[in-house]
Amino acid sequence: MKPTGPIPAGFESIEGQLAIGGHTAAALVEQAGGTPLFVYSAERIRQRLASLRKALPSRIRVHYAMKANPYPPILELMRGLVEGFDIASAGELQAALAAGQPGHRISFAGPGKRDEELALAIEHGVTLNLESEGEARRALTIAETAGKTPRLAIRVNPDFELRGSGMKMGGGARPFGIDAERVPDLAKTIIGSGAEWRGLHIFTGSQALDAGAIAETQAGVIDLAARLTREIGTPLPHLNMGGGFGIPYFAGDEPLDLGVIGKALEDRLGALPAELAGAELALELGRYLVGEAGVYLTRIVDRKVSRGQTFLVTDGGLHHQLAASGNFGTVVRRNYPVAIASRFSANHEEEASIVGCLCTPLDRLADNAHLPRADVGDLVAVFCAGAYGASASPSAFLGQGAAREILI
Ligand SMILES: *Cc1c(COP(=O)(O)O)cnc(C)c1O
């Protein structure tokens, strides 16, 4: 038997079934028109933002990294809850604009921005987090041709990384950002060109559950920004301090202790280097805001036994939930939190593996999990499905198509 991850707080049971926001899983499936279905809870997202605001100093702005979940109703909800959106493509820019987010509240990071993407961002007054000197040159040329003043920031590749982070995106040699030691020269060029200087973006990693490590990294980010700003010689208007706040996916994972992060930031802001005195300070968070607010519901279409092992075969799979299958940035496959949604309060009495409908051995949603006895027609819930689910999975694979999504 293998353990499953912890079911996030706030999910209740109605008539023995999993309920989300006061609706049973079966009712939600009926409302949406069938399975597989992602259900996102607006209430859970609002509560997450509220507890975050309570823990963080009021000066800290929160940005939504929309690659975590670009579902349009979620973007519309988020627009009213955060100070900015962080995007990584022109497609995300179009989606952010369509959700009503104005360009001046959007910043655009990501390697390989094409000329058309730079042009669109500049036209809408989006801040570009520049990833290379070459990209800076292209942005300046495009802005000049368009007769626009570009809003430019530099994404810094720091000389350290977020300890214990699931996905490292800073430190050492990276395709992301400009090596810290080369930043002052480029910043001076940008400021000298007459562009609007929008400061620094320092992202050091993702999916960290160790609050101490996050606090330590934030201190390092502030020190680095102060050091670079001294060399640049112009007050820093904005510092995107990155994010990296993780959520518990697996057995033994503990939720992040926000109190530790908030307290450390509070202390730090009390003794902020003079160079940063007037800077806007922002965190960019994706999965922490939406991950635990989403549940993926899929229906069991077959129950079979092979050489003593029970398999519950569902109408969903890795084409919607690549991460739960263990094929998105994990080395060792472990079980996400799962449940039989239609028997949420039933006793766990058998060991079974939940698999998807794709013809590949990679398509597993839970291995040897301890579950209530489930049969054809029952609904399976995979939790922690609010981030990197629908949009980060290969829905075209094997012609299966996209899942339904609803925000309630
Ligand atoms: C992916 C990404 C994020 C969001 O990461 P989460 O783990 O979802 O919070 C934030 N910033 C940058 C630059 C990213 O690439």
The ligand as a Gaussian input file, in Angstrom:
#p B3LYP/6-31G(d) Opt

LIG

0 1
 C        6.153000      29.530000     -12.712000
 C        6.544000      30.811000     -12.166000
 C        5.892000      31.325000     -11.037000
 C        4.812000      30.577000     -10.319000
 O        5.299000      29.472000      -9.636000
 P        4.344000      28.760000      -8.565000
 O        5.148000      27.631000      -8.073000
 O        3.115000      28.334000      -9.272000
 O        4.040000      29.762000      -7.522000
 C        6.251000      32.559000     -10.593000
 N        7.210000      33.271000     -11.218000
 C        7.872000      32.819000     -12.294000
 C        8.909000      33.634000     -12.931000
 C        7.572000      31.571000     -12.807000
 O        8.225000      31.108000     -13.867000

